[in-house]
Amino acid sequence: RLSPTAAQSIVEPITFDDLCNAFSRAPSASSPDMDGLPYQLVDLIVTHHPACREIALATFNNALTSSNLPSSWLESCIVLLPQKDPRELLQTWRPISLINTDPKVFTPIPSGRMIDQASTLINPFQTEFVRDWYIADNGLLMKLVMEHAHNTGSSSIGLLLDQEMAYDRVHPVYLHAVPLRFGFPVALVYCISCLLFDTHLVVNVNGFLSPRVAQLRGLKQGDPISPILFNLAFEPLLRKILQDHHLSGYRLPSPQALETPSAVKIMAYADDIVCLLSSPSDLDRLQQHLQVYSAVSNASVNYHKTEAISLSCSSGTYGTNWRAALLRHNISSWHDARSSCSFSNLGFSFYTSIAQQNVYLDKVDCPELPPPQLTVACASCGDSARLLLRVSAIHHLVLP
C-alpha cells in the first residue's frame, strides 16, 4: 500500500515543466485523432502562448483534483485494426480508441506518477510498465527453469493462460476499488473513473460513424494510462497465487544460506502470464483463484486456448501425470520436445528440439518476423543452440 507521502505526490499540482515533459514524450509523427490536431500544433499553442498555457494548466489541475473534465475529453472513436487471421471473425480485430490530443497529453502525467510508485505495489514477476524491470528477465528465468527441469527430470508444467479480451473486460466497480485499496488518492481514482466510464463512444465502420454509446467497462486501447491501470487490476490475482502456500510452483535451488528453496509460481508481462505447476493439485488451486478473480473483475480465461508445456521437454509426463487433470479443465493443447513448432510466451519464442529450431529459422526470411528467440538446452539441443541463447541475451540486455 502506498504511503501517504507517496500518494500525495501523485496529485501534486501539474506544472508547466510537467506539460513540456508530456509534450516531449509525445510521438513526433502521429496521425491526428478526433479533434484533427496533431501534437506539434497543440504543443506550439500551449507552450508558446501564455494565455493558452494558463488555460491548459487550470484545465489539467481541475481534472486531476476535482474530476472536472472538459466534455471533449469524454468522446472517443473506436476503429478496428486486424490482429490476425481469419479476418472474417470479429474477435480477430483489435479495437483502438481515438481520443482528442489534449487528454492524451494529460493522461501520461498521472500515469508517469503512478508508474514511479508502482515498484512498491507490483510484484517482481510482472515486468510490464514498472521502471527498471525488463521483459528479458522473465524470459531468461523461464529458460533457466526449463533447463533445470530437464536436468532433474521434473514432471512440472507451465500453463500459458489465454485471457479473453483482457483490457476490454475490466469492470468499472472493480477498477475503482483496486486503486483505492492500494492507497491511491480518492481524487485520482475518481478522475480515472470519469475519464474511462463517463465516456461515450462512436464506432468507425468503413468511414461511417455509429450512434453514440456509453462505455460501461474496459480500458481504452491506446490510452497511455491503460497499461498501469491493467497492471494494478491484475495484481490481486498474481498476489493471491504467490501467497498461496498450498500452490507449490517450481522450486529452484537456493543459496545454502536459505533453508527453503525459492519457488517460482508465475511470470507475467501485462496479461501474458505463465503459471508453473508441480502437480494436478496445483492446477485445482489455480482454478479456484481464477474463478474468484473472474467473478470480481469480469475477466474470462479461454481454457480451450490455454496451452500446457512440459518444463522438462519430456512427452512422458502428459499421459502419466497431467492428461486427465488438464482435460478436466478443458485444456487440450500440450507442448513438449516432440511438438512441431516452438511456443511463444512473455514476448519470446522457446524451442526445445532441433526440428522446432528449423521451423523457427525457416520463418526468419518471412516479412513478418517471429518473436525474439530463446532456446532451451534439452538433450537434442547442442552447443550451437546454447550459443544462440547467449547472443539473444546480449541482444536484449546489452544492445539498444
Contacts in CASP RR format, 6 or more apart in sequence:
PFRMAT RR
TARGET T0000
AUTHOR 0000-0000-0000
METHOD contacts of the structure
MODEL  1
RLSPTAAQSIVEPITFDDLCNAFSRAPSASSPDMDGLPYQLVDLIVTHHP
ACREIALATFNNALTSSNLPSSWLESCIVLLPQKDPRELLQTWRPISLIN
TDPKVFTPIPSGRMIDQASTLINPFQTEFVRDWYIADNGLLMKLVMEHAH
NTGSSSIGLLLDQEMAYDRVHPVYLHAVPLRFGFPVALVYCISCLLFDTH
LVVNVNGFLSPRVAQLRGLKQGDPISPILFNLAFEPLLRKILQDHHLSGY
RLPSPQALETPSAVKIMAYADDIVCLLSSPSDLDRLQQHLQVYSAVSNAS
VNYHKTEAISLSCSSGTYGTNWRAALLRHNISSWHDARSSCSFSNLGFSF
YTSIAQQNVYLDKVDCPELPPPQLTVACASCGDSARLLLRVSAIHHLVLP
1 121 0 8 1.000
1 181 0 8 1.000
1 182 0 8 1.000
1 183 0 8 1.000
2 117 0 8 1.000
2 120 0 8 1.000
2 121 0 8 1.000
2 182 0 8 1.000
2 183 0 8 1.000
2 184 0 8 1.000
6 117 0 8 1.000
6 120 0 8 1.000
7 183 0 8 1.000
7 184 0 8 1.000
7 185 0 8 1.000
8 185 0 8 1.000
9 113 0 8 1.000
9 116 0 8 1.000
9 117 0 8 1.000
10 110 0 8 1.000
10 113 0 8 1.000
10 114 0 8 1.000
10 117 0 8 1.000
10 184 0 8 1.000
10 185 0 8 1.000
10 188 0 8 1.000
11 64 0 8 1.000
11 65 0 8 1.000
11 185 0 8 1.000
11 187 0 8 1.000
11 188 0 8 1.000
13 61 0 8 1.000
13 65 0 8 1.000
14 57 0 8 1.000
14 60 0 8 1.000
14 61 0 8 1.000
14 64 0 8 1.000
14 109 0 8 1.000
15 57 0 8 1.000
16 47 0 8 1.000
16 53 0 8 1.000
16 57 0 8 1.000
18 109 0 8 1.000
19 46 0 8 1.000
19 47 0 8 1.000
19 53 0 8 1.000
19 56 0 8 1.000
19 57 0 8 1.000
19 60 0 8 1.000
19 105 0 8 1.000
20 47 0 8 1.000
22 105 0 8 1.000
22 106 0 8 1.000
22 108 0 8 1.000
22 109 0 8 1.000
23 39 0 8 1.000
23 42 0 8 1.000
23 43 0 8 1.000
23 46 0 8 1.000
23 47 0 8 1.000
23 105 0 8 1.000
25 108 0 8 1.000
26 39 0 8 1.000
26 43 0 8 1.000
26 104 0 8 1.000
26 105 0 8 1.000
27 39 0 8 1.000
28 39 0 8 1.000
28 40 0 8 1.000
30 38 0 8 1.000
30 39 0 8 1.000
31 38 0 8 1.000
32 38 0 8 1.000
32 101 0 8 1.000
33 77 0 8 1.000
33 98 0 8 1.000
33 99 0 8 1.000
33 100 0 8 1.000
33 101 0 8 1.000
33 104 0 8 1.000
34 75 0 8 1.000
34 76 0 8 1.000
34 77 0 8 1.000
34 98 0 8 1.000
34 99 0 8 1.000
34 100 0 8 1.000
35 72 0 8 1.000
35 100 0 8 1.000
35 101 0 8 1.000
35 102 0 8 1.000
36 101 0 8 1.000
37 100 0 8 1.000
37 101 0 8 1.000
38 101 0 8 1.000
39 101 0 8 1.000
39 105 0 8 1.000
42 101 0 8 1.000
42 102 0 8 1.000
42 105 0 8 1.000
45 52 0 8 1.000
46 52 0 8 1.000
46 53 0 8 1.000
46 56 0 8 1.000
47 53 0 8 1.000
56 102 0 8 1.000
59 70 0 8 1.000
59 102 0 8 1.000
60 106 0 8 1.000
60 109 0 8 1.000
62 68 0 8 1.000
63 69 0 8 1.000
63 70 0 8 1.000
63 73 0 8 1.000
63 106 0 8 1.000
63 191 0 8 1.000
64 109 0 8 1.000
64 110 0 8 1.000
64 187 0 8 1.000
64 188 0 8 1.000
64 191 0 8 1.000
65 187 0 8 1.000
65 191 0 8 1.000
66 187 0 8 1.000
67 187 0 8 1.000
67 190 0 8 1.000
67 191 0 8 1.000
67 193 0 8 1.000
67 194 0 8 1.000
69 191 0 8 1.000
69 194 0 8 1.000
69 195 0 8 1.000
69 198 0 8 1.000
70 102 0 8 1.000
72 100 0 8 1.000
72 102 0 8 1.000
72 103 0 8 1.000
73 99 0 8 1.000
73 100 0 8 1.000
73 102 0 8 1.000
73 103 0 8 1.000
73 106 0 8 1.000
73 195 0 8 1.000
74 194 0 8 1.000
74 195 0 8 1.000
74 198 0 8 1.000
74 199 0 8 1.000
74 200 0 8 1.000
75 99 0 8 1.000
75 100 0 8 1.000
75 199 0 8 1.000
75 200 0 8 1.000
75 202 0 8 1.000
76 97 0 8 1.000
76 98 0 8 1.000
76 99 0 8 1.000
76 199 0 8 1.000
76 200 0 8 1.000
76 201 0 8 1.000
76 202 0 8 1.000
76 215 0 8 1.000
76 220 0 8 1.000
77 97 0 8 1.000
77 98 0 8 1.000
77 99 0 8 1.000
77 201 0 8 1.000
77 202 0 8 1.000
77 203 0 8 1.000
77 204 0 8 1.000
77 209 0 8 1.000
78 95 0 8 1.000
78 96 0 8 1.000
78 97 0 8 1.000
78 98 0 8 1.000
78 201 0 8 1.000
78 202 0 8 1.000
78 203 0 8 1.000
78 204 0 8 1.000
79 95 0 8 1.000
79 96 0 8 1.000
79 98 0 8 1.000
79 203 0 8 1.000
79 204 0 8 1.000
80 93 0 8 1.000
80 94 0 8 1.000
80 95 0 8 1.000
80 96 0 8 1.000
81 93 0 8 1.000
81 94 0 8 1.000
81 96 0 8 1.000
82 92 0 8 1.000
82 93 0 8 1.000
82 94 0 8 1.000
83 92 0 8 1.000
83 93 0 8 1.000
83 94 0 8 1.000
84 92 0 8 1.000
85 92 0 8 1.000
86 92 0 8 1.000
87 93 0 8 1.000
91 165 0 8 1.000
94 221 0 8 1.000
95 168 0 8 1.000
95 221 0 8 1.000
96 221 0 8 1.000
96 222 0 8 1.000
97 201 0 8 1.000
97 220 0 8 1.000
97 221 0 8 1.000
97 222 0 8 1.000
97 223 0 8 1.000
98 204 0 8 1.000
99 220 0 8 1.000
99 223 0 8 1.000
103 195 0 8 1.000
104 223 0 8 1.000
104 224 0 8 1.000
107 195 0 8 1.000
107 223 0 8 1.000
107 224 0 8 1.000
107 225 0 8 1.000
108 224 0 8 1.000
108 225 0 8 1.000
110 188 0 8 1.000
110 191 0 8 1.000
110 192 0 8 1.000
110 225 0 8 1.000
111 224 0 8 1.000
111 225 0 8 1.000
111 228 0 8 1.000
112 228 0 8 1.000
114 184 0 8 1.000
114 225 0 8 1.000
114 228 0 8 1.000
114 232 0 8 1.000
115 129 0 8 1.000
115 130 0 8 1.000
115 131 0 8 1.000
115 228 0 8 1.000
116 131 0 8 1.000
118 129 0 8 1.000
118 130 0 8 1.000
118 131 0 8 1.000
118 228 0 8 1.000
118 231 0 8 1.000
118 232 0 8 1.000
119 130 0 8 1.000
119 131 0 8 1.000
119 132 0 8 1.000
119 133 0 8 1.000
121 182 0 8 1.000
121 232 0 8 1.000
121 235 0 8 1.000
122 130 0 8 1.000
122 231 0 8 1.000
122 232 0 8 1.000
122 235 0 8 1.000
123 235 0 8 1.000
123 238 0 8 1.000
123 239 0 8 1.000
123 242 0 8 1.000
124 133 0 8 1.000
125 138 0 8 1.000
125 238 0 8 1.000
125 242 0 8 1.000
125 264 0 8 1.000
125 265 0 8 1.000
125 266 0 8 1.000
125 267 0 8 1.000
125 268 0 8 1.000
126 133 0 8 1.000
126 231 0 8 1.000
126 234 0 8 1.000
126 235 0 8 1.000
126 238 0 8 1.000
126 268 0 8 1.000
126 269 0 8 1.000
127 133 0 8 1.000
127 134 0 8 1.000
127 135 0 8 1.000
127 137 0 8 1.000
127 138 0 8 1.000
127 267 0 8 1.000
127 268 0 8 1.000
127 269 0 8 1.000
127 346 0 8 1.000
128 135 0 8 1.000
128 227 0 8 1.000
128 231 0 8 1.000
128 268 0 8 1.000
128 269 0 8 1.000
128 270 0 8 1.000
129 227 0 8 1.000
129 228 0 8 1.000
129 231 0 8 1.000
129 270 0 8 1.000
130 231 0 8 1.000
134 396 0 8 1.000
134 397 0 8 1.000
135 269 0 8 1.000
135 346 0 8 1.000
135 347 0 8 1.000
135 396 0 8 1.000
136 393 0 8 1.000
136 396 0 8 1.000
136 397 0 8 1.000
138 267 0 8 1.000
138 268 0 8 1.000
138 269 0 8 1.000
138 346 0 8 1.000
139 267 0 8 1.000
139 346 0 8 1.000
139 347 0 8 1.000
139 348 0 8 1.000
139 374 0 8 1.000
140 374 0 8 1.000
140 393 0 8 1.000
141 264 0 8 1.000
141 267 0 8 1.000
142 267 0 8 1.000
142 274 0 8 1.000
142 345 0 8 1.000
142 346 0 8 1.000
142 348 0 8 1.000
142 350 0 8 1.000
142 374 0 8 1.000
143 350 0 8 1.000
143 374 0 8 1.000
143 375 0 8 1.000
143 376 0 8 1.000
143 389 0 8 1.000
144 252 0 8 1.000
145 250 0 8 1.000
145 252 0 8 1.000
145 264 0 8 1.000
145 276 0 8 1.000
145 311 0 8 1.000
146 311 0 8 1.000
146 312 0 8 1.000
146 313 0 8 1.000
146 350 0 8 1.000
146 352 0 8 1.000
146 376 0 8 1.000
146 378 0 8 1.000
147 376 0 8 1.000
147 377 0 8 1.000
148 154 0 8 1.000
148 252 0 8 1.000
148 253 0 8 1.000
149 156 0 8 1.000
149 250 0 8 1.000
149 311 0 8 1.000
149 312 0 8 1.000
149 313 0 8 1.000
150 311 0 8 1.000
150 312 0 8 1.000
150 313 0 8 1.000
150 314 0 8 1.000
150 376 0 8 1.000
150 377 0 8 1.000
150 378 0 8 1.000
150 379 0 8 1.000
152 312 0 8 1.000
153 312 0 8 1.000
153 314 0 8 1.000
154 250 0 8 1.000
154 278 0 8 1.000
154 311 0 8 1.000
154 312 0 8 1.000
155 278 0 8 1.000
155 312 0 8 1.000
155 314 0 8 1.000
155 317 0 8 1.000
155 320 0 8 1.000
155 321 0 8 1.000
155 322 0 8 1.000
156 249 0 8 1.000
156 250 0 8 1.000
156 276 0 8 1.000
156 277 0 8 1.000
156 278 0 8 1.000
156 311 0 8 1.000
156 312 0 8 1.000
157 276 0 8 1.000
157 277 0 8 1.000
157 308 0 8 1.000
157 309 0 8 1.000
157 310 0 8 1.000
157 311 0 8 1.000
157 317 0 8 1.000
157 322 0 8 1.000
158 274 0 8 1.000
158 275 0 8 1.000
158 276 0 8 1.000
158 277 0 8 1.000
158 308 0 8 1.000
158 309 0 8 1.000
158 311 0 8 1.000
159 274 0 8 1.000
159 275 0 8 1.000
159 276 0 8 1.000
159 277 0 8 1.000
159 283 0 8 1.000
159 286 0 8 1.000
159 306 0 8 1.000
159 307 0 8 1.000
159 308 0 8 1.000
159 309 0 8 1.000
159 331 0 8 1.000
160 273 0 8 1.000
160 274 0 8 1.000
160 306 0 8 1.000
160 307 0 8 1.000
160 308 0 8 1.000
160 309 0 8 1.000
160 343 0 8 1.000
160 345 0 8 1.000
161 273 0 8 1.000
161 274 0 8 1.000
161 275 0 8 1.000
161 290 0 8 1.000
161 301 0 8 1.000
161 306 0 8 1.000
162 301 0 8 1.000
162 302 0 8 1.000
162 303 0 8 1.000
162 305 0 8 1.000
162 306 0 8 1.000
162 307 0 8 1.000
163 271 0 8 1.000
163 273 0 8 1.000
163 299 0 8 1.000
163 300 0 8 1.000
163 301 0 8 1.000
163 302 0 8 1.000
164 300 0 8 1.000
164 301 0 8 1.000
164 302 0 8 1.000
165 300 0 8 1.000
166 230 0 8 1.000
166 234 0 8 1.000
166 270 0 8 1.000
166 271 0 8 1.000
166 299 0 8 1.000
167 218 0 8 1.000
167 219 0 8 1.000
167 221 0 8 1.000
167 226 0 8 1.000
167 230 0 8 1.000
167 271 0 8 1.000
168 217 0 8 1.000
168 218 0 8 1.000
168 219 0 8 1.000
168 221 0 8 1.000
169 217 0 8 1.000
169 218 0 8 1.000
169 297 0 8 1.000
169 298 0 8 1.000
169 299 0 8 1.000
169 300 0 8 1.000
170 217 0 8 1.000
170 218 0 8 1.000
170 219 0 8 1.000
170 229 0 8 1.000
170 230 0 8 1.000
170 233 0 8 1.000
170 297 0 8 1.000
170 298 0 8 1.000
170 299 0 8 1.000
171 217 0 8 1.000
171 218 0 8 1.000
171 296 0 8 1.000
171 297 0 8 1.000
171 298 0 8 1.000
172 193 0 8 1.000
172 196 0 8 1.000
172 197 0 8 1.000
172 216 0 8 1.000
172 217 0 8 1.000
172 218 0 8 1.000
174 233 0 8 1.000
174 296 0 8 1.000
174 297 0 8 1.000
174 298 0 8 1.000
175 192 0 8 1.000
175 193 0 8 1.000
175 196 0 8 1.000
175 218 0 8 1.000
175 219 0 8 1.000
175 229 0 8 1.000
175 233 0 8 1.000
176 189 0 8 1.000
176 193 0 8 1.000
178 232 0 8 1.000
178 233 0 8 1.000
178 235 0 8 1.000
178 236 0 8 1.000
179 188 0 8 1.000
179 189 0 8 1.000
179 192 0 8 1.000
179 229 0 8 1.000
179 232 0 8 1.000
180 186 0 8 1.000
180 189 0 8 1.000
182 232 0 8 1.000
192 225 0 8 1.000
192 229 0 8 1.000
195 225 0 8 1.000
196 215 0 8 1.000
196 218 0 8 1.000
196 219 0 8 1.000
196 220 0 8 1.000
197 215 0 8 1.000
197 216 0 8 1.000
197 217 0 8 1.000
199 214 0 8 1.000
199 215 0 8 1.000
199 220 0 8 1.000
200 212 0 8 1.000
200 213 0 8 1.000
200 214 0 8 1.000
200 215 0 8 1.000
201 212 0 8 1.000
201 213 0 8 1.000
201 214 0 8 1.000
201 215 0 8 1.000
202 209 0 8 1.000
202 210 0 8 1.000
202 211 0 8 1.000
202 212 0 8 1.000
202 213 0 8 1.000
203 209 0 8 1.000
203 210 0 8 1.000
204 210 0 8 1.000
217 298 0 8 1.000
219 226 0 8 1.000
219 229 0 8 1.000
219 230 0 8 1.000
220 226 0 8 1.000
227 270 0 8 1.000
230 270 0 8 1.000
230 271 0 8 1.000
231 270 0 8 1.000
233 297 0 8 1.000
234 268 0 8 1.000
234 270 0 8 1.000
234 271 0 8 1.000
236 293 0 8 1.000
237 289 0 8 1.000
237 290 0 8 1.000
237 293 0 8 1.000
237 297 0 8 1.000
237 299 0 8 1.000
238 266 0 8 1.000
238 268 0 8 1.000
238 273 0 8 1.000
240 289 0 8 1.000
240 292 0 8 1.000
240 293 0 8 1.000
241 247 0 8 1.000
241 265 0 8 1.000
241 266 0 8 1.000
241 275 0 8 1.000
241 286 0 8 1.000
241 289 0 8 1.000
242 265 0 8 1.000
242 266 0 8 1.000
244 265 0 8 1.000
244 285 0 8 1.000
244 289 0 8 1.000
246 281 0 8 1.000
246 285 0 8 1.000
247 265 0 8 1.000
247 277 0 8 1.000
247 282 0 8 1.000
247 285 0 8 1.000
247 286 0 8 1.000
248 263 0 8 1.000
248 277 0 8 1.000
248 278 0 8 1.000
248 279 0 8 1.000
248 282 0 8 1.000
249 263 0 8 1.000
249 264 0 8 1.000
249 265 0 8 1.000
249 275 0 8 1.000
249 276 0 8 1.000
249 277 0 8 1.000
249 278 0 8 1.000
249 282 0 8 1.000
250 263 0 8 1.000
250 264 0 8 1.000
250 265 0 8 1.000
250 276 0 8 1.000
250 278 0 8 1.000
250 311 0 8 1.000
251 261 0 8 1.000
251 262 0 8 1.000
251 263 0 8 1.000
251 264 0 8 1.000
251 278 0 8 1.000
252 261 0 8 1.000
252 262 0 8 1.000
252 263 0 8 1.000
252 264 0 8 1.000
253 261 0 8 1.000
254 260 0 8 1.000
254 261 0 8 1.000
254 262 0 8 1.000
264 276 0 8 1.000
265 275 0 8 1.000
265 276 0 8 1.000
266 273 0 8 1.000
266 274 0 8 1.000
266 275 0 8 1.000
266 276 0 8 1.000
267 273 0 8 1.000
267 274 0 8 1.000
267 276 0 8 1.000
267 346 0 8 1.000
268 274 0 8 1.000
268 346 0 8 1.000
269 346 0 8 1.000
269 347 0 8 1.000
272 345 0 8 1.000
272 346 0 8 1.000
272 347 0 8 1.000
274 345 0 8 1.000
274 346 0 8 1.000
275 286 0 8 1.000
276 311 0 8 1.000
277 283 0 8 1.000
277 286 0 8 1.000
279 321 0 8 1.000
280 321 0 8 1.000
280 322 0 8 1.000
280 324 0 8 1.000
280 325 0 8 1.000
283 325 0 8 1.000
283 326 0 8 1.000
283 329 0 8 1.000
284 325 0 8 1.000
287 329 0 8 1.000
290 301 0 8 1.000
293 299 0 8 1.000
294 300 0 8 1.000
294 301 0 8 1.000
303 329 0 8 1.000
303 330 0 8 1.000
303 331 0 8 1.000
304 330 0 8 1.000
304 331 0 8 1.000
304 332 0 8 1.000
305 333 0 8 1.000
306 331 0 8 1.000
306 333 0 8 1.000
307 331 0 8 1.000
307 333 0 8 1.000
307 334 0 8 1.000
307 335 0 8 1.000
307 343 0 8 1.000
308 322 0 8 1.000
308 326 0 8 1.000
308 331 0 8 1.000
308 333 0 8 1.000
308 334 0 8 1.000
308 335 0 8 1.000
309 334 0 8 1.000
309 335 0 8 1.000
309 336 0 8 1.000
309 343 0 8 1.000
309 350 0 8 1.000
310 316 0 8 1.000
310 317 0 8 1.000
310 318 0 8 1.000
310 334 0 8 1.000
310 335 0 8 1.000
310 336 0 8 1.000
310 337 0 8 1.000
312 378 0 8 1.000
313 336 0 8 1.000
313 337 0 8 1.000
313 352 0 8 1.000
313 353 0 8 1.000
313 376 0 8 1.000
313 378 0 8 1.000
313 379 0 8 1.000
314 336 0 8 1.000
314 337 0 8 1.000
315 336 0 8 1.000
315 337 0 8 1.000
315 338 0 8 1.000
316 336 0 8 1.000
317 336 0 8 1.000
318 334 0 8 1.000
318 336 0 8 1.000
322 334 0 8 1.000
326 332 0 8 1.000
326 334 0 8 1.000
335 343 0 8 1.000
335 352 0 8 1.000
336 352 0 8 1.000
337 352 0 8 1.000
337 353 0 8 1.000
337 356 0 8 1.000
337 378 0 8 1.000
337 379 0 8 1.000
337 380 0 8 1.000
338 353 0 8 1.000
339 352 0 8 1.000
339 353 0 8 1.000
339 356 0 8 1.000
340 355 0 8 1.000
340 356 0 8 1.000
340 359 0 8 1.000
341 356 0 8 1.000
341 359 0 8 1.000
341 360 0 8 1.000
342 349 0 8 1.000
342 350 0 8 1.000
342 351 0 8 1.000
342 352 0 8 1.000
342 356 0 8 1.000
342 357 0 8 1.000
342 359 0 8 1.000
342 360 0 8 1.000
342 373 0 8 1.000
343 349 0 8 1.000
343 350 0 8 1.000
344 350 0 8 1.000
344 370 0 8 1.000
344 371 0 8 1.000
347 371 0 8 1.000
347 372 0 8 1.000
348 371 0 8 1.000
348 372 0 8 1.000
348 373 0 8 1.000
348 374 0 8 1.000
349 360 0 8 1.000
349 370 0 8 1.000
349 371 0 8 1.000
349 372 0 8 1.000
349 373 0 8 1.000
349 374 0 8 1.000
350 374 0 8 1.000
350 375 0 8 1.000
350 376 0 8 1.000
351 357 0 8 1.000
351 359 0 8 1.000
351 360 0 8 1.000
351 373 0 8 1.000
351 375 0 8 1.000
351 376 0 8 1.000
352 376 0 8 1.000
352 378 0 8 1.000
352 380 0 8 1.000
352 381 0 8 1.000
353 378 0 8 1.000
353 380 0 8 1.000
353 381 0 8 1.000
354 380 0 8 1.000
354 381 0 8 1.000
354 385 0 8 1.000
357 375 0 8 1.000
357 381 0 8 1.000
357 385 0 8 1.000
360 370 0 8 1.000
360 373 0 8 1.000
363 369 0 8 1.000
363 370 0 8 1.000
364 370 0 8 1.000
372 392 0 8 1.000
372 395 0 8 1.000
372 396 0 8 1.000
373 388 0 8 1.000
373 392 0 8 1.000
374 389 0 8 1.000
374 392 0 8 1.000
375 381 0 8 1.000
375 385 0 8 1.000
375 386 0 8 1.000
375 388 0 8 1.000
375 389 0 8 1.000
375 392 0 8 1.000
377 385 0 8 1.000
377 386 0 8 1.000
377 389 0 8 1.000
END
